[in-house]
């Protein structure tokens, strides 16, 4: 089944939407003013003024239709719409006093929209057209002689000055509203650019770490093979020493684990994608990951609870995700070598995983810097990249990891992982 969605508007499209709302305010204000003047029996050529307002309304209706139909609006289309606004306003002002019309300031609105939305050449074109039309109205217009002498509501108020006052109020409101919205858009853009720069920096760090990991995998292959051979020879030579044999077996398991990690680092991306495409039940993935970790840390007592619906979601067997979870388990076991608790809950859309250790908890400094590259509290053997890599791996799937102190002592690590980007089907 295809999923329908609405693509976000382009920057020009958003500006056209602002023009739509601005024009709606203009039409409403001008229509109310027209009704008021007719009520006060001000002599006015109603037909052409109404026709100009109708053209503005039809143009706005067309704009609404375009915004619903197309997301990628071109600058040329926005420019033509601003031309239409200036043309309609010119006709309206020609039949309602010309340059003496108190609302002639509305010529500035298309100029303001152009200054925000269009390239410099188009802005000057709109400005020149507005100035030309305004200047033409000085010489050619239908005067409204009664506009300056009429009284309003039994008060000696010049209707022209009242119109200027209303125009100032409306223009102040429009400027405050739309400039605020435009300023917010600029702040959002700056924030988006800052996030993009941070993402690029994170990508560079990951690339550098990946390069180092590949080089390390190549360098470590030979020493590990030598250690495996020597361990095998020692087991044969000391077959009569059960205690030593047990230690050598544990050492061999650790060597095999290192070799497995190196193999996963150097495997081709294509091979990994084939394995991931097969899919695995979520509970099986968690149990296999936990079993591999238990083989490496057999001395740690693990209290694990896996709880989810009977219809298991099928997810891609992503190797990096398993490594991320192992990193979190290693951190918990390093802080609490005797015991850790694992609580995994999931449904068809999300996995929630909690890992609690019984260590000393997080200091304010550790809580503030946890997850940043090369920060570690393991002074003897920590590199400071495990939690950082985990955070980066989870972010690929829109997941998050949060560390906080448990109310009863120790550290609580909470993982939230949406399954949408991992799911390959239903069990």
DRENLUMNU-20537 format. One line per field, with one value per residue (C-alpha): residue number from 0; x, y, z. Coordinates in pm, 1 decimal. Example, Ala and Ser with C-alpha at 12.3 -4.5 7.8 and 13.67 -1.06 7.14 Angstrom:
REM DRENLUMNU-20537
nr: 0	1 $
c1: 1230.0	1367.0 $
c2: -450.0	-106.0 $
c3: 780.0	714.0 $
REM end
This chain:
REM DRENLUMNU-20537
nr: 0	1	2	3	4	5	6	7	8	9	10	11	12	13	14	15	16	17	18	19	20	21	22	23	24	25	26	27	28	29	30	31	32	33	34	35	36	37	38	39	40	41	42	43	44	45	46	47	48	49	50	51	52	53	54	55	56	57	58	59	60	61	62	63	64	65	66	67	68	69	70	71	72	73	74	75	76	77	78	79	80	81	82	83	84	85	86	87	88	89	90	91	92	93	94	95	96	97	98	99	100	101	102	103	104	105	106	107	108	109	110	111	112	113	114	115	116	117	118	119	120	121	122	123	124	125	126	127	128	129	130	131	132	133	134	135	136	137	138	139	140	141	142	143	144	145	146	147	148	149	150	151	152	153	154	155	156	157	158	159	160	161	162	163	164	165	166	167	168	169	170	171	172	173	174	175	176	177	178	179	180	181	182	183	184	185	186	187	188	189	190	191	192	193	194	195	196	197	198	199	200	201	202	203	204	205	206	207	208	209	210	211	212	213	214	215	216	217	218	219	220	221	222	223	224	225	226	227	228	229	230	231	232	233	234	235	236	237	238	239	240	241	242	243	244	245	246	247	248	249	250	251	252	253	254	255	256	257	258	259	260	261	262	263	264	265	266	267	268	269	270	271	272	273	274	275	276	277	278	279	280	281	282	283	284	285	286	287	288	289	290	291	292	293	294	295	296	297	298	299	300	301	302	303	304	305	306	307	308	309	310	311	312	313	314	315	316	317	318	319	320	321	322	323	324	325	326	327	328	329	330	331	332	333	334	335	336	337	338	339	340	341	342	343	344	345	346	347	348	349	350	351	352	353	354	355	356	357	358	359	360	361	362	363	364	365	366	367	368	369	370	371	372	373	374	375	376	377	378	379	380	381	382	383	384	385	386	387	388	389	390	391	392	393	394	395	396	397	398	399	400	401	402	403	404	405	406	407	408	409	410	411	412	413	414	415	416	417	418	419	420	421	422	423	424	425	426 $
c1: 0.0	137.1	159.9	45.5	217.2	258.5	603.6	717.8	692.5	1005.3	1132.5	958.8	643.6	645.2	683.7	392.7	186.8	279.4	171.3	-160.6	-233.4	-109.8	-331.8	-625.1	-578.3	-557.0	-875.0	-1066.9	-953.0	-1025.9	-1367.5	-1465.9	-1343.3	-1547.7	-1862.4	-1797.7	-1756.5	-2074.5	-2256.2	-2131.9	-2254.7	-1905.5	-1921.3	-1721.4	-1708.8	-1823.2	-1798.5	-1424.3	-1326.9	-1528.5	-1376.1	-1023.9	-1108.8	-1259.4	-937.3	-739.2	-978.6	-950.0	-570.9	-574.4	-802.4	-557.4	-271.3	-457.5	-507.5	-137.8	-25.2	-239.3	-123.2	249.5	518.6	808.8	702.6	940.3	1057.2	911.2	562.4	592.3	714.3	410.0	176.3	334.2	284.6	-83.5	-107.6	44.0	-180.9	-497.6	-397.1	-325.0	-671.8	-829.5	-636.1	-698.7	-1073.7	-1047.3	-839.9	-506.0	-201.9	-427.2	-583.9	-482.6	-419.4	-166.3	97.8	-15.0	225.6	498.6	362.9	458.7	797.2	845.1	754.5	989.7	1274.2	1241.7	1166.7	1324.3	1666.9	1801.7	1713.4	1350.0	1329.9	1440.8	1198.7	906.7	1024.0	1052.9	705.3	552.3	721.0	610.9	249.3	246.7	399.4	145.7	-137.9	-14.2	-115.8	-391.2	-665.9	-1031.3	-1043.6	-1261.1	-1328.5	-1570.7	-1324.2	-1157.4	-1467.8	-1704.3	-1777.5	-1792.1	-2038.2	-2128.0	-1762.4	-1555.7	-1311.5	-1147.3	-1216.9	-887.6	-698.4	-906.7	-810.0	-443.8	-480.5	-644.2	-381.4	-105.8	-268.6	-308.9	40.2	193.5	8.9	103.2	469.3	484.1	320.9	496.9	840.0	819.6	733.5	1013.3	1257.2	1149.4	1208.1	1560.0	1627.2	1494.5	1722.2	2023.4	1939.6	1901.1	2240.4	2398.2	2248.6	2377.8	2728.0	2714.6	2599.8	2882.5	3131.5	2988.9	3018.3	3382.8	3451.5	3279.8	3474.4	3801.0	3714.2	3612.8	3945.1	4134.9	3924.6	3997.4	4369.6	4364.1	4179.5	4446.8	4728.9	4578.1	4505.0	4855.8	4912.5	4577.7	4656.9	4992.8	4824.4	4571.8	4849.4	5052.3	4741.7	4668.3	5027.1	5018.3	4695.4	4862.1	5178.3	4992.1	4705.8	4768.2	4705.4	4325.3	4351.6	4581.8	4369.6	4063.9	4247.7	4378.6	4027.3	3899.9	4189.7	4110.6	3746.8	3859.6	4090.9	3808.2	3584.9	3847.2	3879.9	3501.0	3492.9	3769.4	3585.5	3272.0	3477.3	3634.6	3333.9	3197.6	2894.6	2723.0	2758.5	2626.3	2323.8	2243.5	2248.6	2037.3	1779.0	1696.7	1554.2	1531.6	1267.8	1334.7	1344.2	1585.7	1810.8	1817.9	1878.5	2160.8	2324.1	2293.1	2426.6	2734.9	2797.6	2755.6	3019.6	3263.5	3154.2	3054.4	3130.6	2858.4	2520.8	2254.5	1890.2	1720.7	1353.3	1229.7	865.8	673.9	374.4	353.2	364.6	731.8	837.2	1098.0	1398.2	1715.1	2005.1	2217.9	2564.6	2633.5	2314.7	2428.4	2766.8	2594.4	2397.6	2712.1	2889.0	2613.0	2629.0	3007.0	2977.6	2723.7	2938.0	3250.5	3066.2	2898.8	3104.3	2882.2	2532.8	2331.6	1959.0	1817.1	1456.1	1347.7	994.0	865.2	563.1	529.0	670.7	927.3	1179.9	1246.2	1553.9	1670.9	2006.8	2075.0	2409.4	2485.1	2793.9	2861.0	2634.1	2707.6	2883.1	2762.7	3071.9	3019.6	2649.6	2730.5	3001.0	2880.6	2859.5	3108.3	3405.5	3716.1	3563.3	3599.9	3594.2	3789.1	4134.7	4316.4	4151.1	3882.5	3912.5	3608.6	3440.3	3207.8	2913.0	2980.1	2964.6	2653.7	2483.1	2581.6	2463.2	2127.6	2081.2	2097.3	1769.6	1623.5	1699.2	1821.2	2021.3	1994.7	2207.2	2084.4	2125.6	1888.3	1687.2	1811.8	2173.9	2378.4	2322.6	2017.9	2074.1	1756.0	1740.4	1444.3	1456.1	1181.3	1155.2	1032.0	1379.0	1471.1	1154.5	1154.3	817.3	579.8	635.0 $
c2: 0.0	337.8	603.2	950.3	1246.8	1616.1	1740.3	2049.3	2381.5	2531.9	2864.5	3049.7	2851.2	2960.6	3322.0	3278.6	3147.7	3460.9	3669.7	3482.0	3573.5	3930.2	3974.3	3829.4	4097.3	4366.4	4245.9	4230.8	4574.5	4735.9	4569.4	4696.9	5045.6	5038.0	4942.6	5221.5	5484.8	5369.5	5389.7	5748.5	5833.2	5921.6	5957.1	5664.9	5478.7	5147.6	4929.6	4968.9	4964.4	4647.9	4496.7	4569.1	4403.9	4111.5	4070.8	4064.4	3803.9	3586.6	3617.3	3505.2	3214.9	3114.2	3139.9	2910.3	2658.0	2672.2	2620.6	2306.8	2175.7	2256.3	2267.5	2397.3	2751.3	2940.2	3297.1	3389.9	3288.7	3488.4	3787.4	3767.6	3752.1	4067.3	4233.9	4140.5	4294.5	4623.7	4632.8	4573.6	4832.0	5086.0	5044.4	5068.4	5382.9	5546.1	5542.1	5639.5	5954.4	5849.0	5957.5	6123.0	5789.5	5726.6	5359.2	5420.8	5288.6	4940.3	4969.8	4897.9	4550.2	4388.6	4560.7	4414.4	4063.3	4095.8	4216.5	3902.3	3644.1	3742.4	3807.2	4161.3	4229.5	4130.1	4342.2	4653.1	4571.3	4553.8	4872.2	5058.4	4943.9	5053.1	5394.7	5437.7	5353.6	5579.3	5864.6	5817.5	5851.2	6202.7	6313.6	6071.6	5977.5	6027.1	6274.2	6230.6	6591.6	6515.6	6293.8	6584.3	6767.7	6500.6	6464.2	6126.2	6026.5	6386.9	6463.9	6702.6	6439.6	6455.6	6116.0	6134.3	6168.5	5890.1	5672.2	5755.3	5664.2	5331.0	5267.6	5321.6	5079.7	4810.7	4860.6	4845.1	4520.3	4368.2	4462.3	4332.8	4001.4	3922.6	4054.2	3846.2	3538.7	3609.3	3662.5	3329.4	3163.0	3307.3	3180.5	2838.1	2839.6	2932.3	2655.0	2410.0	2514.0	2472.3	2122.6	2044.9	2161.8	1949.7	1649.5	1705.2	1722.0	1400.8	1235.8	1342.5	1197.2	870.7	852.6	911.6	644.7	406.3	460.5	399.5	89.6	-54.4	11.0	-140.3	-448.3	-497.8	-451.3	-675.8	-971.9	-1116.0	-1077.1	-1241.2	-1533.3	-1576.5	-1568.2	-1829.6	-2063.1	-2021.9	-2075.7	-2401.3	-2522.4	-2439.3	-2635.5	-2939.4	-2901.6	-2857.6	-3098.4	-3234.9	-2895.2	-2842.4	-2497.1	-2369.8	-2534.1	-2348.3	-2016.4	-2089.5	-2179.0	-1846.1	-1670.0	-1849.6	-1739.6	-1381.4	-1415.9	-1561.9	-1274.8	-1022.8	-1203.9	-1196.4	-823.2	-765.9	-981.9	-773.9	-456.9	-576.3	-754.7	-600.5	-376.9	-587.5	-904.5	-726.9	-601.5	-956.3	-1082.1	-792.1	-838.7	-1188.6	-1044.1	-1183.5	-1174.0	-893.1	-1120.2	-1357.9	-1064.6	-947.1	-1297.6	-1365.7	-1031.5	-1102.9	-1456.1	-1336.3	-1077.9	-1336.4	-1554.6	-1265.6	-1165.4	-1494.8	-1369.7	-1101.2	-1200.6	-1081.1	-1042.8	-1003.9	-959.6	-951.8	-858.2	-807.5	-926.9	-1280.9	-1152.1	-1060.2	-779.6	-888.4	-654.0	-638.1	-815.7	-502.2	-578.8	-226.7	-222.1	-534.9	-373.3	-64.0	-271.3	-463.0	-133.8	-36.9	-376.4	-348.6	-6.0	-136.2	-442.0	-228.0	-11.8	-310.6	-630.7	-846.2	-775.2	-581.9	-572.9	-564.4	-480.5	-485.4	-400.6	-359.5	-344.1	-338.4	13.7	73.9	-95.7	38.7	-101.7	-24.3	-134.6	-77.9	-120.7	-105.8	113.3	455.2	637.4	947.8	1255.2	1591.4	1611.5	1260.2	1320.8	1639.0	1483.9	1125.4	1034.4	1293.1	1150.7	1051.7	1122.6	826.5	744.4	421.7	565.3	234.0	77.9	315.3	491.1	716.9	618.7	331.3	542.1	796.8	527.4	381.9	718.7	762.2	411.8	458.5	798.7	628.4	460.9	768.3	608.6	774.9	674.4	851.2	794.8	899.6	805.4	539.7	650.2	344.8	379.2	303.7	416.7	362.1	354.7	398.9	323.4	420.0	272.1	313.7	-2.2	165.0	184.6	-169.4	-362.6	-594.7	-759.5	-917.0	-1239.5 $
c3: 0.0	-94.0	171.8	73.7	228.0	170.2	86.2	274.5	95.0	-53.5	79.3	-206.1	-139.7	225.2	113.6	-127.4	163.3	359.9	61.3	58.6	419.7	373.3	69.7	264.4	531.0	261.4	89.8	416.1	525.9	188.1	166.9	511.6	419.6	99.7	292.3	544.7	270.0	100.6	432.8	476.0	124.1	1.9	-380.1	-517.0	-845.3	-700.0	-1011.8	-1090.4	-720.6	-665.7	-979.8	-847.9	-514.4	-703.7	-902.8	-578.7	-441.7	-754.3	-744.9	-383.3	-472.6	-743.4	-489.2	-249.2	-529.4	-626.5	-267.7	-245.0	-582.1	-596.6	-327.5	-535.2	-629.0	-856.2	-800.7	-1140.1	-1028.3	-706.7	-909.7	-1140.0	-841.7	-698.4	-1037.7	-1012.1	-664.7	-781.8	-1088.9	-884.2	-624.2	-897.3	-1047.8	-703.9	-608.3	-949.1	-889.5	-519.7	-495.9	-643.5	-446.8	-185.4	-90.5	273.8	195.1	-79.7	165.0	60.5	-232.3	24.2	102.1	-231.7	-203.9	146.1	29.7	-268.8	-45.6	165.3	-100.8	-432.1	-578.1	-588.4	-953.0	-895.5	-579.5	-766.4	-1046.6	-801.0	-626.2	-958.7	-1063.0	-731.5	-750.8	-1113.2	-1034.6	-727.1	-927.0	-1208.6	-960.5	-880.4	-1230.9	-1326.4	-1083.8	-1003.4	-711.1	-405.1	-310.3	-28.8	153.3	334.1	459.5	575.7	945.8	1112.3	1390.5	1471.5	1536.0	1330.3	1202.5	863.9	704.5	516.6	842.1	995.1	700.4	753.2	1120.9	1038.2	773.7	1026.9	1271.3	1008.5	865.2	1214.7	1284.9	950.1	985.8	1344.4	1249.3	923.5	1016.5	1334.5	1128.7	883.5	1170.1	1320.3	983.8	973.9	1327.3	1231.4	927.4	1139.4	1383.9	1096.4	958.3	1302.5	1326.3	976.6	1071.7	1386.6	1183.4	936.1	1224.1	1370.2	1029.0	1003.6	1348.1	1258.8	932.0	1116.7	1374.0	1096.1	920.4	1243.5	1315.6	971.7	1013.6	1362.4	1234.7	972.2	1223.9	1492.3	1268.6	1283.0	1662.4	1736.9	1506.4	1680.9	2023.4	1911.3	1792.7	2112.6	2328.0	2144.0	2188.4	2560.4	2605.7	2449.3	2657.5	2988.0	2937.5	3285.8	3454.0	3470.9	3629.6	3356.2	3086.1	3217.3	3204.2	2857.3	2740.0	2868.0	2697.3	2372.1	2393.5	2432.0	2134.2	1926.3	2034.2	1920.6	1589.4	1547.5	1612.5	1359.3	1107.6	1149.9	1099.5	779.2	627.4	311.5	329.6	66.2	272.2	579.4	386.6	267.2	625.7	747.7	473.0	600.8	921.1	1272.2	1544.6	1789.5	2094.9	1918.0	1829.7	2191.8	2326.8	2079.1	2161.1	2533.3	2490.5	2302.7	2572.2	2849.7	2685.5	2719.2	3073.5	3243.6	3594.3	3584.7	3726.1	3481.5	3574.5	3236.0	3157.1	2798.1	2760.5	2436.8	2232.3	2098.3	1738.1	1729.8	1495.3	1243.7	1230.5	1023.8	1195.1	1201.8	1338.3	1451.4	1659.5	1841.2	1904.6	2043.4	2294.1	2390.6	2460.2	2703.0	2873.4	2903.9	3064.1	3314.2	3396.5	3438.9	3693.0	3861.4	3806.3	4028.2	3899.5	3640.4	3559.6	3207.1	3127.6	2761.9	2654.7	2302.3	2079.1	1702.5	1673.4	1950.3	2177.0	2526.9	2698.6	3053.6	3195.1	3563.5	3736.3	4107.5	4088.4	4233.1	3986.7	3781.4	3908.6	3771.7	3548.4	3414.4	3351.5	3157.4	2936.8	2899.3	2531.5	2410.9	2219.7	2417.2	2758.5	2992.5	3362.1	3301.8	3342.3	3299.5	2996.7	2867.5	2530.9	2565.3	2238.5	2337.4	2450.8	2176.2	1906.7	2066.8	2054.2	1687.9	1593.5	1765.1	1603.2	1261.7	1354.4	1529.8	1865.3	2184.0	2489.9	2826.0	3135.5	3478.1	3841.5	3971.9	4278.0	4472.1	4365.1	4057.2	3700.5	3482.5	3105.9	2903.1	2531.2	2313.4	1963.7	1701.4	1492.3	1173.8	1014.5	1127.6	1061.2	758.6	809.3	1058.9	1245.4 $
REM end
